[in-house]
């Protein structure tokens, strides 16, 4: 994956073009109620639609935006049951939900915007333009690529095609050889980066692997283009979050692996935090607990994304399920 920053304006223009498909710009403009060729202005970057106007445009281009958001989340978010997505209020609900506990000040700094602007976006008083909307989705969820993928194939967007292929390759490797992802994270450790050169077996000792497993994981990571050799050490080509929710069957396999890892570590030395609680609860409160778990993971991802220095490699494996049928 490229280390370069995402050009959100280029992504916005290319996304609009991909959604338009084979329709001419004037025809697409008329379809959303414009007599002028507004698609030319949008695709050239002279003007930008607001986030809600963009989502409305996607709907007029035959995209089921509601279904796309459900796929993006993995289940229907609570706000979507009573707020239409392609509205100013829907945009605010989406961004506010995705941000979790991240403060307005924190998001404003990351987005290069004023606190007032971000606060008004999150409250629904104003809307971000499309490039800022995409930037906010990335800042709040680290999953802008997946959001785009629910609207159009990202390979159709030159600004995202290489990133998407790299992300899909990383996901496949995480599914097929889960230890590779742990080894990749180990390469980010500040302690490893201080080594004068790569020490064979260092990662294996740190993660509790065999030397053969370490060598195999490094070989697979090099073959997939996720790491390279720099100044005598291995280094990730880009530090990224590999979200694995798009393939439910493969993700199930990965979840079983992480559960087995938790059991193995619990039996070996108990190093970690292992909590459990068996209880009865109302159906309504069971759904509240599910929402709480999703919110916890969003907050966790935000903390992980900004945590420095890299000193530990960890797995979180929080489970909630009903015993009754």
C-alpha positions as CSV (number, residue, x, y, z in Angstrom):
1,X,0.0,0.0,0.0
2,X,1.2,3.5,-0.8
3,X,2.6,5.6,2.1
4,X,1.2,8.8,0.4
5,X,-1.7,10.6,2.0
6,X,-5.1,10.1,0.5
7,X,-6.1,12.9,-2.0
8,X,-9.7,13.2,-0.9
9,X,-10.6,15.7,-3.6
10,X,-9.4,13.2,-6.3
11,X,-11.3,10.4,-4.6
12,X,-14.5,12.6,-4.5
13,X,-14.3,13.5,-8.2
14,X,-13.6,9.9,-9.3
15,X,-16.3,8.5,-7.0
16,X,-18.9,10.9,-8.6
17,X,-17.7,9.8,-12.1
18,X,-17.9,6.1,-11.2
19,X,-21.4,6.5,-9.8
20,X,-22.5,8.3,-13.0
21,X,-21.5,5.3,-15.0
22,X,-22.5,5.4,-18.7
23,X,-24.9,8.4,-18.3
24,X,-23.7,11.7,-19.7
25,X,-23.1,14.5,-17.3
26,X,-26.1,16.5,-18.5
27,X,-28.4,13.5,-18.2
28,X,-27.1,12.7,-14.7
29,X,-27.6,16.4,-13.7
30,X,-31.2,16.3,-14.9
31,X,-31.8,13.1,-13.0
32,X,-31.1,15.0,-9.7
33,X,-33.2,18.0,-10.7
34,X,-30.6,20.4,-12.2
35,X,-31.1,22.2,-15.5
36,X,-27.4,23.1,-15.5
37,X,-24.6,20.6,-15.9
38,X,-23.8,20.4,-12.2
39,X,-22.0,17.1,-12.7
40,X,-19.3,18.8,-14.7
41,X,-18.7,21.3,-11.9
42,X,-18.6,18.5,-9.3
43,X,-16.3,16.1,-11.3
44,X,-13.9,19.0,-12.2
45,X,-13.7,20.0,-8.6
46,X,-15.0,23.5,-9.2
47,X,-17.9,22.8,-6.8
48,X,-18.7,20.0,-4.5
49,X,-22.0,18.5,-3.4
50,X,-22.7,18.4,0.3
51,X,-22.6,14.9,1.9
52,X,-26.4,14.6,1.9
53,X,-26.6,15.8,-1.7
54,X,-23.9,13.2,-2.6
55,X,-25.9,10.4,-1.0
56,X,-29.1,11.5,-2.7
57,X,-27.1,11.5,-6.0
58,X,-26.0,7.9,-5.3
59,X,-29.6,6.9,-4.7
60,X,-30.6,8.5,-8.0
61,X,-27.9,6.4,-9.6
62,X,-29.6,3.2,-8.4
63,X,-27.5,2.7,-5.2
64,X,-29.4,1.5,-2.2
65,X,-27.7,3.7,0.3
66,X,-29.5,2.3,3.3
67,X,-28.4,-1.2,2.4
68,X,-24.9,0.0,1.7
69,X,-24.6,1.5,5.2
70,X,-25.9,-1.7,6.8
71,X,-23.3,-3.7,4.9
72,X,-20.6,-1.1,6.0
73,X,-21.6,-1.5,9.6
74,X,-22.2,-5.2,9.5
75,X,-25.6,-4.7,11.0
76,X,-28.2,-1.9,11.0
77,X,-27.0,0.9,13.3
78,X,-29.6,2.2,15.7
79,X,-29.8,5.7,14.2
80,X,-30.7,4.4,10.7
81,X,-34.0,3.1,11.8
82,X,-35.4,6.6,12.3
83,X,-33.2,8.9,10.3
84,X,-33.0,8.8,6.5
85,X,-29.3,8.5,5.4
86,X,-29.4,11.0,2.5
87,X,-30.3,14.0,4.7
88,X,-28.4,16.5,6.7
89,X,-29.5,14.8,9.9
90,X,-28.5,11.4,8.5
91,X,-25.0,12.6,7.7
92,X,-24.7,14.0,11.2
93,X,-25.9,10.8,12.8
94,X,-23.5,8.7,10.7
95,X,-20.4,10.8,11.6
96,X,-21.4,11.2,15.3
97,X,-21.9,7.5,15.6
98,X,-18.6,6.6,13.9
99,X,-16.5,8.9,16.0
100,X,-17.3,7.2,19.3
101,X,-15.8,9.1,22.2
102,X,-13.3,11.1,20.1
103,X,-13.6,14.8,21.0
104,X,-14.5,17.5,18.5
105,X,-11.1,19.2,19.2
106,X,-9.3,16.0,18.3
107,X,-11.2,15.4,15.1
108,X,-10.8,19.1,14.1
109,X,-7.0,18.9,14.5
110,X,-6.8,15.7,12.5
111,X,-9.1,17.1,9.7
112,X,-7.4,20.5,9.6
113,X,-10.7,22.2,10.3
114,X,-12.0,24.5,13.0
115,X,-13.7,23.1,16.0
116,X,-16.8,25.1,15.1
117,X,-17.0,23.5,11.6
118,X,-16.7,20.0,12.9
119,X,-19.1,20.6,15.8
120,X,-21.7,22.0,13.3
121,X,-21.2,18.9,11.1
122,X,-21.7,16.5,14.0
123,X,-24.8,18.4,15.3
124,X,-26.4,18.6,11.9
125,X,-26.4,22.4,11.7
126,X,-24.3,22.3,8.5
127,X,-22.8,19.6,6.3
128,X,-19.3,18.8,5.1
129,X,-18.6,18.9,1.4
130,X,-18.0,15.5,-0.2
131,X,-14.1,15.5,0.1
132,X,-14.5,16.5,3.8
133,X,-17.2,13.9,4.3
134,X,-14.9,11.2,3.0
135,X,-12.0,12.5,5.2
136,X,-14.2,12.5,8.3
137,X,-15.3,8.9,7.6
138,X,-11.7,7.9,7.4
139,X,-10.8,9.8,10.6
140,X,-13.8,8.4,12.5
141,X,-13.6,4.8,11.4
142,X,-10.4,4.2,9.4
143,X,-12.6,2.5,6.9
144,X,-13.2,5.0,4.1
145,X,-12.1,2.4,1.6
146,X,-14.9,0.0,2.8
147,X,-17.4,2.8,2.7
148,X,-16.6,3.6,-0.9
149,X,-16.6,-0.1,-1.8
150,X,-20.3,-0.3,-0.8
151,X,-21.1,2.3,-3.4
152,X,-18.7,1.4,-6.3
153,X,-15.8,-1.0,-6.9
154,X,-12.7,1.0,-5.5
155,X,-10.6,-0.4,-8.4
156,X,-12.6,2.0,-10.6
157,X,-11.0,4.9,-8.8
158,X,-7.4,5.5,-9.8
159,X,-6.8,7.4,-6.5
160,X,-7.8,4.3,-4.5
161,X,-7.2,1.3,-6.7
162,X,-3.7,0.4,-5.4
163,X,-4.7,0.9,-1.8
164,X,-7.7,-1.3,-2.3
165,X,-5.7,-4.1,-3.9
166,X,-3.2,-3.9,-1.1
167,X,-5.9,-3.9,1.6
168,X,-7.6,-6.9,0.0
169,X,-4.3,-8.8,-0.1
170,X,-3.7,-8.0,3.5
171,X,-7.1,-9.2,4.5
172,X,-6.7,-12.5,2.6
173,X,-3.3,-13.1,4.3
174,X,-4.9,-12.3,7.7
175,X,-7.6,-14.9,7.0
176,X,-5.3,-17.6,5.5
177,X,-2.3,-17.1,7.8
178,X,-3.4,-15.2,10.9
179,X,0.1,-15.2,12.4
180,X,1.3,-13.0,9.6
181,X,-0.8,-10.1,10.9
182,X,0.7,-10.4,14.4
183,X,4.2,-10.5,12.9
184,X,3.4,-7.4,10.8
185,X,2.3,-5.6,14.0
186,X,5.5,-6.7,15.8
187,X,7.6,-5.0,13.1
188,X,6.0,-1.7,14.2
189,X,7.3,-2.1,17.8
190,X,9.7,0.6,18.8
191,X,11.9,-2.0,20.4
192,X,12.3,-3.9,17.1
193,X,12.9,-0.6,15.2
194,X,15.8,0.2,17.6
195,X,17.6,-3.1,16.7
196,X,20.7,-2.4,14.6
197,X,19.6,-5.1,12.2
198,X,16.9,-7.8,12.0
199,X,17.6,-10.6,14.5
200,X,16.2,-14.0,13.3
201,X,14.0,-15.4,16.1
202,X,13.5,-12.0,17.9
203,X,9.9,-11.8,16.7
204,X,9.3,-15.5,17.5
205,X,10.5,-15.0,21.1
206,X,8.4,-11.9,21.5
207,X,5.1,-13.4,20.2
208,X,5.6,-17.0,21.4
209,X,6.1,-18.4,17.9
210,X,8.5,-21.0,16.6
211,X,11.4,-19.7,14.4
212,X,9.9,-21.6,11.5
213,X,6.6,-19.7,11.9
214,X,8.4,-16.4,12.0
215,X,10.3,-17.2,8.9
216,X,7.2,-18.3,7.0
217,X,5.2,-15.2,8.1
218,X,8.0,-12.9,7.0
219,X,8.2,-14.7,3.6
220,X,4.4,-14.3,3.1
221,X,4.5,-10.7,4.0
222,X,7.3,-10.0,1.6
223,X,5.5,-11.9,-1.2
224,X,2.3,-9.9,-0.7
225,X,4.2,-6.6,-0.7
226,X,3.3,-5.6,2.8
227,X,6.9,-5.3,4.1
228,X,10.3,-4.5,2.7
229,X,13.9,-4.6,4.0
230,X,15.2,-1.3,5.1
231,X,18.5,-0.5,6.7
232,X,18.9,-4.2,7.7
233,X,15.4,-4.5,9.3
234,X,12.0,-5.4,8.0
235,X,9.4,-2.5,7.9
236,X,5.7,-2.3,6.9
237,X,5.2,-0.4,3.7
238,X,2.4,1.4,5.4
239,X,0.9,1.2,8.9
240,X,-2.8,0.4,8.3
241,X,-5.8,-1.1,10.1
242,X,-6.9,-4.3,8.4
243,X,-10.7,-4.5,9.0
244,X,-11.9,-8.1,8.3
245,X,-15.7,-7.7,8.4
246,X,-16.3,-7.8,4.6
247,X,-16.1,-11.6,4.3
248,X,-18.3,-13.1,7.0
249,X,-17.1,-16.7,6.4
250,X,-13.4,-15.8,6.5
251,X,-13.9,-13.5,9.4
252,X,-15.5,-16.4,11.3
253,X,-12.4,-18.4,10.7
254,X,-10.3,-15.6,12.1
255,X,-12.5,-15.2,15.1
256,X,-12.1,-18.9,15.9
257,X,-8.3,-18.4,15.7
258,X,-8.3,-15.5,18.1
259,X,-10.6,-17.4,20.5
260,X,-8.2,-20.4,20.4
261,X,-5.3,-18.0,21.0
262,X,-7.0,-16.6,24.1
263,X,-7.6,-20.1,25.4
264,X,-4.0,-21.1,24.8
265,X,-2.7,-18.0,26.6
266,X,-5.1,-18.5,29.5
267,X,-4.0,-22.1,29.9
268,X,-0.3,-21.2,29.5
269,X,0.3,-18.3,31.9
270,X,-2.9,-16.3,32.3
271,X,-1.1,-13.1,31.1
272,X,-3.9,-10.9,30.1
273,X,-7.4,-9.7,31.2
274,X,-9.9,-12.5,31.0
275,X,-13.4,-11.5,32.2
276,X,-16.7,-13.4,32.1
277,X,-20.2,-12.9,33.3
278,X,-23.2,-15.2,32.9
279,X,-26.5,-13.4,33.3
280,X,-30.2,-13.0,32.3
281,X,-31.3,-9.7,30.7
282,X,-34.3,-8.4,28.8
283,X,-34.3,-8.6,25.1
284,X,-34.2,-4.8,24.9
285,X,-31.1,-4.6,27.2
286,X,-29.4,-7.4,25.3
287,X,-29.6,-5.2,22.2
288,X,-28.2,-2.3,24.3
289,X,-25.3,-4.4,25.3
290,X,-24.7,-5.3,21.6
291,X,-24.6,-1.6,20.8
292,X,-22.3,-1.0,23.7
293,X,-19.9,-3.6,22.4
294,X,-19.9,-2.0,18.9
295,X,-19.2,1.4,20.4
296,X,-16.4,-0.1,22.5
297,X,-14.7,-1.4,19.4
298,X,-15.0,1.9,17.6
299,X,-13.4,3.6,20.5
300,X,-10.7,0.9,20.7
301,X,-9.8,1.4,17.0
302,X,-9.6,5.2,17.5
303,X,-7.2,4.7,20.4
304,X,-5.1,2.2,18.6
305,X,-4.8,4.4,15.5
306,X,-3.3,7.3,17.5
307,X,-1.3,5.3,20.1
308,X,2.5,6.0,20.3
309,X,5.0,4.6,20.8
310,X,4.3,1.0,19.7
311,X,5.3,-1.1,22.7
312,X,2.9,-4.1,22.8
313,X,1.3,-6.5,20.3
314,X,-2.2,-7.4,21.6
315,X,-5.5,-9.1,20.7
316,X,-8.8,-8.0,22.1
317,X,-11.4,-10.8,22.0
318,X,-14.7,-9.6,23.6
319,X,-17.6,-12.0,23.2
320,X,-21.3,-11.5,23.8
321,X,-23.8,-14.2,22.7
322,X,-27.1,-15.6,23.8
323,X,-27.1,-19.2,25.2
324,X,-30.9,-19.6,24.7
325,X,-32.4,-20.0,21.2
